[in-house]
Amino acid sequence: MSPNEDVDWDAIVSDPRFVVLHRRKSRFLFGLMAFSVLYYFLLPIGAAYYQPFFKIRVWGVVNIGLLFALSEFVAAWAIAWTYSRRAGQEFDPLAAAIAGEYARKL
């Protein structure tokens, strides 16, 4: 029998702190997902409808379209960093407190 089979998952799910944690985390993740999807689709939209703007040369053959495409990598790292920071400060401590309480009951 694995240790997970001894956990009363129904009690954890009905814990008010878990409900608050799940709601906060879901809301935060939805916001990050909405931002990332919007940012991702700005590139093809810009390339299709704002070609004169995307063709403006910045330095040599480097133009705004290329810089925007490369900024997608920066945005992905920023999103990952934002989630990691928020999870470490808010979500993980609350999850650990809930898990610790239910682990002691076994």
Distance bins in CASP14 RR format, pairs under 12 A and 6 or more apart:
PFRMAT RR
TARGET T0000
AUTHOR 0000-0000-0000
RMODE 2
METHOD distances of the structure
MODEL  1
1 7 0 0 0 0 0 1 0 0 0 0 0
3 99 0 0 0 0 0 1 0 0 0 0 0
3 102 0 0 0 0 0 1 0 0 0 0 0
3 103 0 0 0 0 1 0 0 0 0 0 0
3 106 0 0 0 0 1 0 0 0 0 0 0
4 12 0 0 0 0 0 1 0 0 0 0 0
4 99 0 0 0 0 0 1 0 0 0 0 0
4 102 0 0 0 0 0 1 0 0 0 0 0
4 103 0 0 0 0 0 1 0 0 0 0 0
4 106 0 0 0 0 0 1 0 0 0 0 0
5 106 0 0 0 0 0 1 0 0 0 0 0
6 102 0 0 0 0 1 0 0 0 0 0 0
6 103 0 0 0 0 1 0 0 0 0 0 0
6 105 0 0 0 0 1 0 0 0 0 0 0
6 106 1 0 1 0 0 0 0 0 0 0 0
7 13 0 0 0 0 0 1 0 0 0 0 0
7 98 0 0 0 0 0 1 0 0 0 0 0
7 99 0 0 0 0 1 0 0 0 0 0 0
7 100 0 0 0 0 0 1 0 0 0 0 0
7 101 0 0 0 0 0 1 0 0 0 0 0
7 102 1 0 0 1 0 0 0 0 0 0 0
7 103 0 0 0 0 1 0 0 0 0 0 0
7 104 0 0 0 0 0 1 0 0 0 0 0
7 105 0 0 0 0 1 0 0 0 0 0 0
7 106 1 0 0 1 0 0 0 0 0 0 0
8 14 0 0 0 0 1 0 0 0 0 0 0
8 15 0 0 0 0 0 1 0 0 0 0 0
8 101 0 0 0 0 0 1 0 0 0 0 0
8 102 1 0 0 1 0 0 0 0 0 0 0
8 103 0 0 0 0 0 1 0 0 0 0 0
8 105 1 0 0 1 0 0 0 0 0 0 0
8 106 0 0 0 0 1 0 0 0 0 0 0
9 15 0 0 0 0 0 1 0 0 0 0 0
9 18 0 0 0 0 0 1 0 0 0 0 0
9 98 0 0 0 0 0 1 0 0 0 0 0
9 99 0 0 0 0 0 1 0 0 0 0 0
9 102 0 0 0 0 1 0 0 0 0 0 0
10 18 0 0 0 0 0 1 0 0 0 0 0
10 102 0 0 0 0 0 1 0 0 0 0 0
11 17 0 0 0 0 0 1 0 0 0 0 0
11 18 0 0 0 0 1 0 0 0 0 0 0
11 98 0 0 0 0 0 1 0 0 0 0 0
11 99 0 0 0 0 0 1 0 0 0 0 0
11 101 0 0 0 0 1 0 0 0 0 0 0
11 102 1 0 0 1 0 0 0 0 0 0 0
11 105 0 0 0 0 1 0 0 0 0 0 0
11 106 0 0 0 0 0 1 0 0 0 0 0
12 18 1 0 1 0 0 0 0 0 0 0 0
12 19 0 0 0 0 0 1 0 0 0 0 0
12 21 0 0 0 0 0 1 0 0 0 0 0
12 22 0 0 0 0 0 1 0 0 0 0 0
12 95 0 0 0 0 1 0 0 0 0 0 0
12 97 0 0 0 0 0 1 0 0 0 0 0
12 98 1 0 0 1 0 0 0 0 0 0 0
12 99 0 0 0 0 1 0 0 0 0 0 0
12 100 0 0 0 0 0 1 0 0 0 0 0
12 101 0 0 0 0 1 0 0 0 0 0 0
12 102 1 0 1 0 0 0 0 0 0 0 0
12 103 0 0 0 0 0 1 0 0 0 0 0
12 105 0 0 0 0 0 1 0 0 0 0 0
13 19 0 0 0 0 1 0 0 0 0 0 0
13 21 0 0 0 0 0 1 0 0 0 0 0
13 22 0 0 0 0 1 0 0 0 0 0 0
13 98 0 0 0 0 0 1 0 0 0 0 0
13 102 0 0 0 0 0 1 0 0 0 0 0
14 22 0 0 0 0 0 1 0 0 0 0 0
14 98 0 0 0 0 0 1 0 0 0 0 0
14 102 0 0 0 0 0 1 0 0 0 0 0
15 21 0 0 0 0 1 0 0 0 0 0 0
15 22 0 0 0 0 0 1 0 0 0 0 0
15 94 0 0 0 0 0 1 0 0 0 0 0
15 95 0 0 0 0 0 1 0 0 0 0 0
15 97 0 0 0 0 0 1 0 0 0 0 0
15 98 1 0 0 1 0 0 0 0 0 0 0
15 99 0 0 0 0 0 1 0 0 0 0 0
15 100 0 0 0 0 0 1 0 0 0 0 0
15 101 0 0 0 0 1 0 0 0 0 0 0
15 102 0 0 0 0 1 0 0 0 0 0 0
15 105 0 0 0 0 0 1 0 0 0 0 0
16 22 0 0 0 0 0 1 0 0 0 0 0
16 23 0 0 0 0 0 1 0 0 0 0 0
16 94 0 0 0 0 0 1 0 0 0 0 0
16 98 0 0 0 0 0 1 0 0 0 0 0
17 23 0 0 0 0 0 1 0 0 0 0 0
17 24 0 0 0 0 0 1 0 0 0 0 0
17 91 0 0 0 0 0 1 0 0 0 0 0
17 93 0 0 0 0 0 1 0 0 0 0 0
17 94 1 0 0 1 0 0 0 0 0 0 0
17 95 0 0 0 0 1 0 0 0 0 0 0
17 96 0 0 0 0 0 1 0 0 0 0 0
17 97 1 0 0 1 0 0 0 0 0 0 0
17 98 1 0 1 0 0 0 0 0 0 0 0
17 99 0 0 0 0 0 1 0 0 0 0 0
17 100 0 0 0 0 0 1 0 0 0 0 0
17 101 0 0 0 0 1 0 0 0 0 0 0
17 102 0 0 0 0 0 1 0 0 0 0 0
18 24 0 0 0 0 0 1 0 0 0 0 0
18 25 0 0 0 0 0 1 0 0 0 0 0
18 91 0 0 0 0 0 1 0 0 0 0 0
18 94 0 0 0 0 1 0 0 0 0 0 0
18 95 0 0 0 0 1 0 0 0 0 0 0
18 97 0 0 0 0 0 1 0 0 0 0 0
18 98 1 0 1 0 0 0 0 0 0 0 0
18 99 0 0 0 0 1 0 0 0 0 0 0
18 101 0 0 0 0 0 1 0 0 0 0 0
18 102 0 0 0 0 1 0 0 0 0 0 0
19 25 0 0 0 0 0 1 0 0 0 0 0
19 26 0 0 0 0 0 1 0 0 0 0 0
19 94 0 0 0 0 0 1 0 0 0 0 0
19 98 0 0 0 0 0 1 0 0 0 0 0
20 26 0 0 0 0 0 1 0 0 0 0 0
20 27 0 0 0 0 0 1 0 0 0 0 0
20 90 0 0 0 0 0 1 0 0 0 0 0
20 91 0 0 0 0 0 1 0 0 0 0 0
20 94 1 0 0 1 0 0 0 0 0 0 0
20 95 0 0 0 0 0 1 0 0 0 0 0
20 97 0 0 0 0 0 1 0 0 0 0 0
20 98 0 0 0 0 0 1 0 0 0 0 0
21 27 0 0 0 0 0 1 0 0 0 0 0
21 28 0 0 0 0 0 1 0 0 0 0 0
21 87 0 0 0 0 0 1 0 0 0 0 0
21 90 0 0 0 0 1 0 0 0 0 0 0
21 91 1 0 0 1 0 0 0 0 0 0 0
21 92 0 0 0 0 1 0 0 0 0 0 0
21 93 0 0 0 0 1 0 0 0 0 0 0
21 94 1 0 1 0 0 0 0 0 0 0 0
21 95 1 0 0 1 0 0 0 0 0 0 0
21 96 0 0 0 0 0 1 0 0 0 0 0
21 97 0 0 0 0 1 0 0 0 0 0 0
21 98 1 0 0 1 0 0 0 0 0 0 0
21 99 0 0 0 0 0 1 0 0 0 0 0
22 28 0 0 0 0 0 1 0 0 0 0 0
22 29 0 0 0 0 0 1 0 0 0 0 0
22 91 0 0 0 0 1 0 0 0 0 0 0
22 94 0 0 0 0 0 1 0 0 0 0 0
22 95 0 0 0 0 1 0 0 0 0 0 0
22 98 0 0 0 0 0 1 0 0 0 0 0
23 29 0 0 0 0 0 1 0 0 0 0 0
23 30 0 0 0 0 0 1 0 0 0 0 0
23 91 0 0 0 0 0 1 0 0 0 0 0
23 94 0 0 0 0 0 1 0 0 0 0 0
24 30 0 0 0 0 0 1 0 0 0 0 0
24 31 0 0 0 0 0 1 0 0 0 0 0
24 86 0 0 0 0 1 0 0 0 0 0 0
24 87 0 0 0 0 0 1 0 0 0 0 0
24 89 0 0 0 0 0 1 0 0 0 0 0
24 90 1 0 0 1 0 0 0 0 0 0 0
24 91 1 0 0 1 0 0 0 0 0 0 0
24 94 0 0 0 0 1 0 0 0 0 0 0
24 95 0 0 0 0 0 1 0 0 0 0 0
25 31 0 0 0 0 0 1 0 0 0 0 0
25 32 0 0 0 0 0 1 0 0 0 0 0
25 83 0 0 0 0 1 0 0 0 0 0 0
25 86 0 0 0 0 1 0 0 0 0 0 0
25 87 0 0 0 0 1 0 0 0 0 0 0
25 88 0 0 0 0 0 1 0 0 0 0 0
25 90 0 0 0 0 1 0 0 0 0 0 0
25 91 1 0 1 0 0 0 0 0 0 0 0
25 92 0 0 0 0 0 1 0 0 0 0 0
25 94 0 0 0 0 1 0 0 0 0 0 0
25 95 0 0 0 0 1 0 0 0 0 0 0
26 32 0 0 0 0 0 1 0 0 0 0 0
26 33 0 0 0 0 0 1 0 0 0 0 0
26 91 0 0 0 0 0 1 0 0 0 0 0
27 33 0 0 0 0 0 1 0 0 0 0 0
27 34 0 0 0 0 0 1 0 0 0 0 0
27 86 0 0 0 0 0 1 0 0 0 0 0
27 90 0 0 0 0 0 1 0 0 0 0 0
27 91 0 0 0 0 0 1 0 0 0 0 0
28 34 0 0 0 0 0 1 0 0 0 0 0
28 35 0 0 0 0 0 1 0 0 0 0 0
28 79 0 0 0 0 0 1 0 0 0 0 0
28 82 0 0 0 0 1 0 0 0 0 0 0
28 83 1 0 0 1 0 0 0 0 0 0 0
28 85 0 0 0 0 0 1 0 0 0 0 0
28 86 1 0 0 1 0 0 0 0 0 0 0
28 87 0 0 0 0 1 0 0 0 0 0 0
28 89 0 0 0 0 0 1 0 0 0 0 0
28 90 0 0 0 0 1 0 0 0 0 0 0
28 91 0 0 0 0 1 0 0 0 0 0 0
29 35 0 0 0 0 0 1 0 0 0 0 0
29 36 0 0 0 0 0 1 0 0 0 0 0
29 79 0 0 0 0 0 1 0 0 0 0 0
29 82 0 0 0 0 0 1 0 0 0 0 0
29 83 1 0 0 1 0 0 0 0 0 0 0
29 86 0 0 0 0 1 0 0 0 0 0 0
29 87 0 0 0 0 1 0 0 0 0 0 0
29 91 0 0 0 0 1 0 0 0 0 0 0
30 36 0 0 0 0 0 1 0 0 0 0 0
30 37 0 0 0 0 0 1 0 0 0 0 0
31 37 0 0 0 0 1 0 0 0 0 0 0
31 38 0 0 0 0 1 0 0 0 0 0 0
31 39 0 0 0 0 0 1 0 0 0 0 0
31 79 0 0 0 0 1 0 0 0 0 0 0
31 82 0 0 0 0 0 1 0 0 0 0 0
31 83 0 0 0 0 0 1 0 0 0 0 0
31 86 0 0 0 0 0 1 0 0 0 0 0
32 38 0 0 0 0 0 1 0 0 0 0 0
32 39 0 0 0 0 0 1 0 0 0 0 0
32 75 0 0 0 0 0 1 0 0 0 0 0
32 76 0 0 0 0 0 1 0 0 0 0 0
32 78 0 0 0 0 1 0 0 0 0 0 0
32 79 1 0 1 0 0 0 0 0 0 0 0
32 80 0 0 0 0 1 0 0 0 0 0 0
32 81 0 0 0 0 0 1 0 0 0 0 0
32 82 1 0 0 1 0 0 0 0 0 0 0
32 83 1 0 0 1 0 0 0 0 0 0 0
32 84 0 0 0 0 0 1 0 0 0 0 0
32 85 0 0 0 0 0 1 0 0 0 0 0
32 86 0 0 0 0 1 0 0 0 0 0 0
32 87 0 0 0 0 0 1 0 0 0 0 0
33 39 0 0 0 0 0 1 0 0 0 0 0
33 40 0 0 0 0 0 1 0 0 0 0 0
33 79 0 0 0 0 1 0 0 0 0 0 0
33 83 0 0 0 0 0 1 0 0 0 0 0
34 40 0 0 0 0 0 1 0 0 0 0 0
34 41 0 0 0 0 0 1 0 0 0 0 0
34 79 0 0 0 0 0 1 0 0 0 0 0
35 41 0 0 0 0 0 1 0 0 0 0 0
35 42 0 0 0 0 0 1 0 0 0 0 0
35 75 0 0 0 0 1 0 0 0 0 0 0
35 76 0 0 0 0 0 1 0 0 0 0 0
35 78 0 0 0 0 1 0 0 0 0 0 0
35 79 1 0 0 1 0 0 0 0 0 0 0
35 82 0 0 0 0 1 0 0 0 0 0 0
35 83 0 0 0 0 0 1 0 0 0 0 0
36 42 0 0 0 0 0 1 0 0 0 0 0
36 72 0 0 0 0 1 0 0 0 0 0 0
36 75 1 0 0 1 0 0 0 0 0 0 0
36 76 1 0 0 1 0 0 0 0 0 0 0
36 77 0 0 0 0 0 1 0 0 0 0 0
36 78 0 0 0 0 1 0 0 0 0 0 0
36 79 1 0 1 0 0 0 0 0 0 0 0
36 80 0 0 0 0 0 1 0 0 0 0 0
36 82 0 0 0 0 0 1 0 0 0 0 0
36 83 0 0 0 0 0 1 0 0 0 0 0
37 43 0 0 0 0 0 1 0 0 0 0 0
37 45 0 0 0 0 0 1 0 0 0 0 0
37 72 0 0 0 0 0 1 0 0 0 0 0
37 75 0 0 0 0 0 1 0 0 0 0 0
37 79 0 0 0 0 0 1 0 0 0 0 0
38 45 0 0 0 0 1 0 0 0 0 0 0
38 72 0 0 0 0 0 1 0 0 0 0 0
38 75 0 0 0 0 0 1 0 0 0 0 0
38 79 0 0 0 0 0 1 0 0 0 0 0
39 45 0 0 0 0 0 1 0 0 0 0 0
39 46 0 0 0 0 0 1 0 0 0 0 0
39 68 0 0 0 0 1 0 0 0 0 0 0
39 69 0 0 0 0 0 1 0 0 0 0 0
39 71 0 0 0 0 1 0 0 0 0 0 0
39 72 1 0 0 1 0 0 0 0 0 0 0
39 73 0 0 0 0 0 1 0 0 0 0 0
39 74 0 0 0 0 0 1 0 0 0 0 0
39 75 1 0 1 0 0 0 0 0 0 0 0
39 76 0 0 0 0 1 0 0 0 0 0 0
39 78 0 0 0 0 1 0 0 0 0 0 0
39 79 0 0 0 0 1 0 0 0 0 0 0
40 46 0 0 0 0 0 1 0 0 0 0 0
40 68 0 0 0 0 0 1 0 0 0 0 0
40 69 0 0 0 0 0 1 0 0 0 0 0
40 71 0 0 0 0 0 1 0 0 0 0 0
40 72 1 0 0 1 0 0 0 0 0 0 0
40 73 0 0 0 0 0 1 0 0 0 0 0
40 75 0 0 0 0 1 0 0 0 0 0 0
40 76 0 0 0 0 1 0 0 0 0 0 0
40 79 0 0 0 0 0 1 0 0 0 0 0
41 47 0 0 0 0 0 1 0 0 0 0 0
41 48 0 0 0 0 0 1 0 0 0 0 0
41 49 0 0 0 0 0 1 0 0 0 0 0
41 68 0 0 0 0 0 1 0 0 0 0 0
41 72 0 0 0 0 0 1 0 0 0 0 0
42 48 0 0 0 0 0 1 0 0 0 0 0
42 49 0 0 0 0 0 1 0 0 0 0 0
42 50 0 0 0 0 1 0 0 0 0 0 0
42 53 0 0 0 0 0 1 0 0 0 0 0
42 54 0 0 0 0 0 1 0 0 0 0 0
42 64 0 0 0 0 0 1 0 0 0 0 0
42 65 0 0 0 0 0 1 0 0 0 0 0
42 68 1 0 0 1 0 0 0 0 0 0 0
42 69 0 0 0 0 0 1 0 0 0 0 0
42 71 0 0 0 0 1 0 0 0 0 0 0
42 72 0 0 0 0 1 0 0 0 0 0 0
42 75 0 0 0 0 1 0 0 0 0 0 0
43 49 0 0 0 0 0 1 0 0 0 0 0
43 50 0 0 0 0 0 1 0 0 0 0 0
43 54 0 0 0 0 1 0 0 0 0 0 0
43 64 0 0 0 0 0 1 0 0 0 0 0
43 65 1 0 0 1 0 0 0 0 0 0 0
43 66 0 0 0 0 0 1 0 0 0 0 0
43 67 0 0 0 0 0 1 0 0 0 0 0
43 68 1 0 1 0 0 0 0 0 0 0 0
43 69 1 0 1 0 0 0 0 0 0 0 0
43 70 0 0 0 0 0 1 0 0 0 0 0
43 71 0 0 0 0 1 0 0 0 0 0 0
43 72 1 0 0 1 0 0 0 0 0 0 0
43 73 0 0 0 0 0 1 0 0 0 0 0
43 75 0 0 0 0 0 1 0 0 0 0 0
44 50 0 0 0 0 0 1 0 0 0 0 0
44 51 0 0 0 0 0 1 0 0 0 0 0
44 54 0 0 0 0 0 1 0 0 0 0 0
44 65 0 0 0 0 0 1 0 0 0 0 0
44 68 0 0 0 0 0 1 0 0 0 0 0
44 69 0 0 0 0 0 1 0 0 0 0 0
44 72 0 0 0 0 0 1 0 0 0 0 0
45 51 0 0 0 0 0 1 0 0 0 0 0
45 53 0 0 0 0 0 1 0 0 0 0 0
45 54 0 0 0 0 0 1 0 0 0 0 0
45 65 0 0 0 0 0 1 0 0 0 0 0
45 68 0 0 0 0 0 1 0 0 0 0 0
46 52 0 0 0 0 0 1 0 0 0 0 0
46 53 1 0 0 1 0 0 0 0 0 0 0
46 54 1 0 1 0 0 0 0 0 0 0 0
46 55 0 0 0 0 0 1 0 0 0 0 0
46 64 0 0 0 0 1 0 0 0 0 0 0
46 65 1 0 0 1 0 0 0 0 0 0 0
46 68 1 0 0 1 0 0 0 0 0 0 0
46 69 0 0 0 0 0 1 0 0 0 0 0
47 53 0 0 0 0 1 0 0 0 0 0 0
47 54 1 0 1 0 0 0 0 0 0 0 0
47 55 0 0 0 0 1 0 0 0 0 0 0
47 63 0 0 0 0 0 1 0 0 0 0 0
47 64 0 0 0 0 0 1 0 0 0 0 0
47 65 1 0 0 1 0 0 0 0 0 0 0
47 66 0 0 0 0 0 1 0 0 0 0 0
47 68 0 0 0 0 1 0 0 0 0 0 0
47 69 0 0 0 0 1 0 0 0 0 0 0
48 54 0 0 0 0 1 0 0 0 0 0 0
48 65 0 0 0 0 0 1 0 0 0 0 0
50 56 0 0 0 0 0 1 0 0 0 0 0
50 63 0 0 0 0 0 1 0 0 0 0 0
50 64 0 0 0 0 1 0 0 0 0 0 0
50 65 0 0 0 0 1 0 0 0 0 0 0
50 68 0 0 0 0 0 1 0 0 0 0 0
51 63 0 0 0 0 0 1 0 0 0 0 0
51 64 0 0 0 0 0 1 0 0 0 0 0
51 65 0 0 0 0 1 0 0 0 0 0 0
52 63 0 0 0 0 0 1 0 0 0 0 0
52 64 0 0 0 0 1 0 0 0 0 0 0
52 65 0 0 0 0 0 1 0 0 0 0 0
53 63 0 0 0 0 1 0 0 0 0 0 0
53 64 1 0 0 1 0 0 0 0 0 0 0
53 65 0 0 0 0 1 0 0 0 0 0 0
53 67 0 0 0 0 0 1 0 0 0 0 0
53 68 0 0 0 0 1 0 0 0 0 0 0
54 62 0 0 0 0 0 1 0 0 0 0 0
54 63 1 0 0 1 0 0 0 0 0 0 0
54 64 1 0 1 0 0 0 0 0 0 0 0
54 65 1 0 1 0 0 0 0 0 0 0 0
54 66 0 0 0 0 1 0 0 0 0 0 0
54 67 0 0 0 0 1 0 0 0 0 0 0
54 68 1 0 0 1 0 0 0 0 0 0 0
54 69 0 0 0 0 1 0 0 0 0 0 0
55 61 0 0 0 0 0 1 0 0 0 0 0
55 62 0 0 0 0 0 1 0 0 0 0 0
55 63 1 0 1 0 0 0 0 0 0 0 0
55 64 1 0 0 1 0 0 0 0 0 0 0
55 65 1 0 0 1 0 0 0 0 0 0 0
55 66 0 0 0 0 0 1 0 0 0 0 0
55 67 0 0 0 0 0 1 0 0 0 0 0
55 68 0 0 0 0 0 1 0 0 0 0 0
56 62 0 0 0 0 0 1 0 0 0 0 0
56 63 1 0 1 0 0 0 0 0 0 0 0
56 64 1 0 1 0 0 0 0 0 0 0 0
56 65 0 0 0 0 1 0 0 0 0 0 0
56 66 0 0 0 0 0 1 0 0 0 0 0
56 67 0 0 0 0 1 0 0 0 0 0 0
56 68 0 0 0 0 0 1 0 0 0 0 0
57 63 1 0 1 0 0 0 0 0 0 0 0
57 64 0 0 0 0 1 0 0 0 0 0 0
57 65 0 0 0 0 0 1 0 0 0 0 0
57 66 0 0 0 0 1 0 0 0 0 0 0
57 67 0 0 0 0 0 1 0 0 0 0 0
58 64 1 0 0 1 0 0 0 0 0 0 0
58 65 0 0 0 0 1 0 0 0 0 0 0
58 66 0 0 0 0 1 0 0 0 0 0 0
58 67 1 0 0 1 0 0 0 0 0 0 0
58 68 0 0 0 0 0 1 0 0 0 0 0
58 70 0 0 0 0 0 1 0 0 0 0 0
59 66 0 0 0 0 0 1 0 0 0 0 0
59 67 0 0 0 0 1 0 0 0 0 0 0
60 66 0 0 0 0 0 1 0 0 0 0 0
60 67 0 0 0 0 0 1 0 0 0 0 0
61 67 0 0 0 0 0 1 0 0 0 0 0
62 68 0 0 0 0 0 1 0 0 0 0 0
62 69 0 0 0 0 0 1 0 0 0 0 0
62 70 0 0 0 0 1 0 0 0 0 0 0
63 69 0 0 0 0 1 0 0 0 0 0 0
63 70 0 0 0 0 0 1 0 0 0 0 0
64 70 0 0 0 0 0 1 0 0 0 0 0
64 71 0 0 0 0 0 1 0 0 0 0 0
65 71 0 0 0 0 1 0 0 0 0 0 0
65 72 0 0 0 0 0 1 0 0 0 0 0
66 72 0 0 0 0 0 1 0 0 0 0 0
67 73 0 0 0 0 0 1 0 0 0 0 0
67 74 0 0 0 0 0 1 0 0 0 0 0
68 74 0 0 0 0 0 1 0 0 0 0 0
68 75 0 0 0 0 1 0 0 0 0 0 0
69 75 0 0 0 0 0 1 0 0 0 0 0
70 76 0 0 0 0 0 1 0 0 0 0 0
70 77 0 0 0 0 0 1 0 0 0 0 0
71 77 0 0 0 0 0 1 0 0 0 0 0
71 78 0 0 0 0 1 0 0 0 0 0 0
72 78 0 0 0 0 0 1 0 0 0 0 0
72 79 0 0 0 0 0 1 0 0 0 0 0
73 79 0 0 0 0 0 1 0 0 0 0 0
73 80 0 0 0 0 0 1 0 0 0 0 0
74 80 0 0 0 0 0 1 0 0 0 0 0
74 81 0 0 0 0 0 1 0 0 0 0 0
75 81 0 0 0 0 0 1 0 0 0 0 0
75 82 0 0 0 0 0 1 0 0 0 0 0
76 82 0 0 0 0 0 1 0 0 0 0 0
76 83 0 0 0 0 0 1 0 0 0 0 0
77 83 0 0 0 0 0 1 0 0 0 0 0
77 84 0 0 0 0 0 1 0 0 0 0 0
78 84 0 0 0 0 0 1 0 0 0 0 0
78 85 0 0 0 0 0 1 0 0 0 0 0
79 85 0 0 0 0 0 1 0 0 0 0 0
79 86 0 0 0 0 0 1 0 0 0 0 0
80 86 0 0 0 0 0 1 0 0 0 0 0
80 87 0 0 0 0 0 1 0 0 0 0 0
81 87 0 0 0 0 0 1 0 0 0 0 0
81 88 0 0 0 0 0 1 0 0 0 0 0
82 88 0 0 0 0 0 1 0 0 0 0 0
82 89 0 0 0 0 0 1 0 0 0 0 0
82 90 0 0 0 0 0 1 0 0 0 0 0
83 89 0 0 0 0 0 1 0 0 0 0 0
83 90 0 0 0 0 0 1 0 0 0 0 0
83 91 0 0 0 0 1 0 0 0 0 0 0
83 92 0 0 0 0 0 1 0 0 0 0 0
84 90 0 0 0 0 0 1 0 0 0 0 0
84 91 0 0 0 0 0 1 0 0 0 0 0
84 92 0 0 0 0 1 0 0 0 0 0 0
85 91 0 0 0 0 0 1 0 0 0 0 0
85 92 0 0 0 0 0 1 0 0 0 0 0
86 92 0 0 0 0 1 0 0 0 0 0 0
86 93 0 0 0 0 0 1 0 0 0 0 0
86 94 0 0 0 0 0 1 0 0 0 0 0
87 93 0 0 0 0 1 0 0 0 0 0 0
87 94 0 0 0 0 0 1 0 0 0 0 0
87 95 0 0 0 0 1 0 0 0 0 0 0
87 96 0 0 0 0 0 1 0 0 0 0 0
88 94 0 0 0 0 1 0 0 0 0 0 0
88 95 0 0 0 0 1 0 0 0 0 0 0
88 96 0 0 0 0 1 0 0 0 0 0 0
90 96 0 0 0 0 0 1 0 0 0 0 0
90 97 0 0 0 0 0 1 0 0 0 0 0
91 97 0 0 0 0 0 1 0 0 0 0 0
91 98 0 0 0 0 0 1 0 0 0 0 0
92 98 0 0 0 0 0 1 0 0 0 0 0
92 99 0 0 0 0 0 1 0 0 0 0 0
93 99 0 0 0 0 0 1 0 0 0 0 0
93 100 0 0 0 0 0 1 0 0 0 0 0
94 100 0 0 0 0 0 1 0 0 0 0 0
94 101 0 0 0 0 0 1 0 0 0 0 0
95 101 0 0 0 0 0 1 0 0 0 0 0
95 102 0 0 0 0 0 1 0 0 0 0 0
95 103 0 0 0 0 0 1 0 0 0 0 0
96 102 0 0 0 0 0 1 0 0 0 0 0
96 103 0 0 0 0 1 0 0 0 0 0 0
97 103 0 0 0 0 0 1 0 0 0 0 0
97 104 0 0 0 0 0 1 0 0 0 0 0
98 104 0 0 0 0 0 1 0 0 0 0 0
98 105 0 0 0 0 0 1 0 0 0 0 0
99 105 0 0 0 0 0 1 0 0 0 0 0
99 106 0 0 0 0 0 1 0 0 0 0 0
100 106 0 0 0 0 0 1 0 0 0 0 0
END
